[in-house]
């Protein structure tokens, strides 16, 4: 960047500026924040992201989801992949949860709300702008209903299972739609099985497994609030008697279960990102190796491990190597049945590898 010709200090965060290459060729318009490591995010190849273009982009995002989903439970807007950097919208039927993470989109937020209201006519719109991304941009934290009524627990559907999402106080927007397809695959293989769901949050894996015939499910999370939501979802599906919850750090619980000789037919390992920055790669990789080994120790003969990662800086092949190394150390033969990524409501932008972050391997352990 030529800061001599374009001094960044004079640019207000959130300004839309034309970006040119070293030869003066215009590349497009971008949101600019001079105080950030990524100081410009492209929003258009031509003019600014104004209201007409914003409406067109939101219509396109909605049309794509309506084409690929027969229901109204999905991520409606996925930031850069929908050419709307800094904007995430999750739909829970008639409820919309909106998150904004940069100043440029913040300035367009009133238009975003008005357009979404006109397009979908939801009964409620919630702004969940109280996340860490806004802190990094020095933006105010806001958790506010801007239209209608939004219940604490929003009903929605995933893989034919009715669930409740804690949209006001849960993580992110209240739910993690990205693993939808991976959960659907697991649901085919849980009938009559004992399932251990680690880092369970509100029971996305465990409760769905119960709804698809699992003998029982044990959900583990460090948050009692998360386990309360998990139990609520279990009861919502009339499976509360087959749901067990354990509060504690996953590593500690795993070690205790190994020592007690516990065994499960299926273990789901879906931790938060162990590698949030490139410099954390070495330590994070070691953490993935260690926790996969512990999870394998709890698998019964011919058990199934779902090993997942949402770390953008961890390649799918590296996670697979963690699985291979752990199985070799335990002298168990691993067979990869399938590998999955994020669903169609989290489309990958072919020019932005960061939009492809999720991976999951389904591993049969002999």
N, C-alpha and C positions, 0 to 999 in steps of 0.2 A: 504494500500500500504506500502510495506517495503522499505522505502527510505534509510535505512541503506545498504541493499543489492543492491538497484538500485537508486543511487542518481539522483534526477531529474535535478539538476542544470547543469549537464554535457550534457544534451540532447538538441539538437537544435530543435526549433519549427518546426514541420512538419516531423520529423524523423519517419520512420516506424520501430517499435520495436516489438519483440515477447513478448507477455504477458503470464505469468505463474501464477498458483495459489500457495497457501502457501506450497503445497506439491511438487512443481516443475513441475506439469503437464502443458504442453503448451496449452493455450486457443486459441491462434491465433495472427495475426499481427494487429497492430493498429497504426493510426496516433497519435503522441504524441506532446503535447504542455504543458510543465511544468508550464507555467504561467496562465493556465486556470483552472477553477473549475472542469470542465470535462476535465481531462488532457489526456485521451486516448479514441480513437474512433475506434472500431474494423472494419477492412476492409477485413479480410480474416481469415478463420479457419486454414489456412496453411501458405504459404509463403507470400511475399510482394505483394502489388497491383502494378504489373508492367504493361507494355504496352499490352502484350497479354491478361492478365486478365481484364484490363481496357476495351479493345475492346470487349471482351466477354460480360462484364456487360452492355456496351452500346448497343450491338446488342440485348441482352435479353430485355432491357428496351424498345427499339424500337419495337421489335416483339410483346410485350405485348400490347402496345398502338395500333399498327396496327390491332391486333386481336379485340380489343373492341371499336375502333373508326373508322367509315367509312370515316372520313375526316382527314385533317392534322392540326387541331387546338387543342392542348392539352399540358399538362405538360409532357415532354418527360422523364425527370429524376427528381425524388423526393428524393434526398439525401439518407438517411439511408435505406429507404424502397426499394431502388434499389441497396443496398450494395455499395453506392457511397457517403459516408458521406461528407458533405460540398459542394455538387454539385447540382445545380438546372438548368435545361434547359427547357425553354418554347418554343414551336413551334407555329409560326404563318404562316402556309403555307410554303412558301419557305424561311422564315426568322427564324433564331434561336437566342434566347436571353439566354446568359449563365451567371450564377452567381456562384462565389466560395466564401466560407466563412471560410476556414481554410488553414493553411500553407501546410499541407500535400497534399491537392488537388491542391493548387496553384503550387506546384512543378510539378504536372502532367498536368497542364493546356495546354501547347503546344501540348501534345499528345491528350488531350481531343478534342481540336479544329481540329486537323488533322483527327482524327477518325470520328468525326461528319461530317466533310466535305466529307469524302470518303463515309460514309454510306448514307447520305441524299442528298448531292450535292446541298446545299441551295444557293440561290442567295446572301445571306448576313448573317453574323454572328456578333452579337453585344455582347461585354462584358459589363454587367451592374454591375461592381464591385465597386459601389460607395455607398454601403448600410451600415447600422449601425453595422451589424454583423462583418464586416471587421475592423471597428474601435475598437471593443472589442478585436480583436485578434492582434491589432497593425499592420494591413496590409494596404498597400497603396490603396487609392481610385482611381479607374480607370473607365472611361466610354469611350469605344473605339470600333470602327468598325474594326474587324480583317480580314474580308473577304467581298469583293463585296460592295454592296450598301444596306444600311438599311434606309428606309424612316422614317421620324419623326412619322408618323402614319401608323402602319402596318395593312393591312387588314386581317381579319380572320372570322371564322364562329362559332357561338355558338347557339345551339338549332334551327338551320335553319335560323338564323338571321345574316346578314352581318354586321360586326362591324369594328371599327378602334381602335387600341391600341396604346397609346403614349409610345412606347417602349424606347425612349431615355430619356425622362424626367418624366415619370409617376412613380407611386408607384411600388415597387418591380421590376418585369420585364415589367411592363406596364399594366398587367391585372391580375385578380383573377379568374383563371379557377376553383378553388375549389368548388364554389357554382353552377356549371353548372347544376347538377341534381336538385338542389333545385329551381333554376330559371325555369327549364323545368316544374316542378310541378306547380309552381305559374302560368306559362303561360296558363295553362288549365283553370284557374279560373278568368281571368281578362277581358274577353270580355264584353264590355259595362260598365266597372267599372271605377271609379275615383281612381287613385293610388297615394300614397305619398311614395316617395323613399328617406329615410333619410340616411345620410352619402353616398350619391349617387356615389361619385367618377365620373367615365366616363359614367355612366348610364347603368350599367350591368343589373339591375333589371327594372328600369323605361323604358328605351328605348325598351327592349325586350317585356315588357308589351304592349307598344304601337304597336309594330309589330304584336302582337297577339290579337289586337282588343280592347285594353283599350280605354275608352272614352277620357281620358286625363291623364297626369302624371306630378306631381310636384316633381322635384329633388332638394334636399337640401344638400349643402355642404359648409364647411367653406372656401374652396379654389375656387377662381374665375377661376383659370386655369382648375380645375376639371370640373367646370360647363361649361366652353367653350368647353372642350372635349365632355361633355355630349350633348351639343347642336349640335356639329358637328356630333355625332352619330345619333341624332334625324333627322337631315337634310339628312344624308346618307341613312336613311330609309324612307325618304319622310314623316316624321311625325313631323317635326319641329313646325307646327301650333298647335299641340296638346300637346307640351312639354313646361312646365313652369319651370323656375329655380329660386331658392331663395338662396342667399348667406348669411351665418351666422352659428353660432354654433347651433347644433341641439337642445340642451336644450332651448336656447333662442327662436329659431324659433317655437318650440313646444309650449312653454308658450304663445307666441304671437298668434299663431293659435287657441289655446284653448280659449284665451280671446276674440278672434274675432268670435268664434262660428263656425269655419271651421269644415267640416265633409268629410271623405273619406270612400270609400267602402273597400279599401285595404291600409294597412300601412305596409311598409317594414322597419324593424329596424335591420340594419346590421352594427353595430358600430365597430370601431377598438377595439383591446383588452383592456378592462378596468382592467384586472388582468394580468400584465406582469410577476410578481414574486409572489411567495407564500405569502410573507409578505403583499402583497397588497390585499389579498383575501377578507378581511372584508369590506374594503372601496369599492372595486370593486363590490362586491355583492350588496351593498347598491345602487351603481350607476345603476346597471342593474335593480333593483327593481323600482327605481325612473323613469328611462326613459321608462320602459315598461308601467308604470301607465300613464305617459303623452301621450304615443302613443295610449293607449286604449281610452283616453278621446277624441281623434279625430276620432274614428271609428263610422261610422253610425250604425244604427240598423242592426243586422245580418252582421256585418263587419268581415273582415279577417285580422288578424295580423300575419305577419311573424316575429318571434322573433329569431334572430340569434346571435351567439357569436363565435369568433375565439380565445377566451382565453383558452389556454391549461389547466390552473389551475381551470377552471370552468366546473364542470360535467354537462352533459345534464340534469340530474335530478335536479340540483340546478337551472338551467335556467328555467326549468319547474315550480319549486317552486316560482320563481320570478313572473312568469306569473299567477300562481294560487293566490298568495298573492295580486297582483295588481287587478285582476278581483274581488276578494272578497271585497277588500277595496272600489271598485266602485260599488259593488252590481250588477255585471254583471256575467252571467253564461258563463263559458269558456268550449269549447269542442275542444279537440285536434284532428284535422283531420289527421295529419301526422307529422312525425318527420324525418329529413334528416341529412345526414352527407356529407363529402367530396366525390367527384366523383372517378371513377376508375383510373384516371390518378394521383391520390394522394393516392396510396395504403397504407394500414396500416401495419406496421411491427408488427407481433403478440408479439414480445418480447420488443417492444419499445412503450409504451403507449403514449409517446409524439407525435408520428406520427399521432395520432387520436385526432385532436384538434377542428375540426369544428362541429357545431351542429346548427340545425334550427328547430323550432316548428311552425306548421301552426295551428293557433288558431281561431276558430269561436266564436265570441262574440255575445251572444244574448242580 
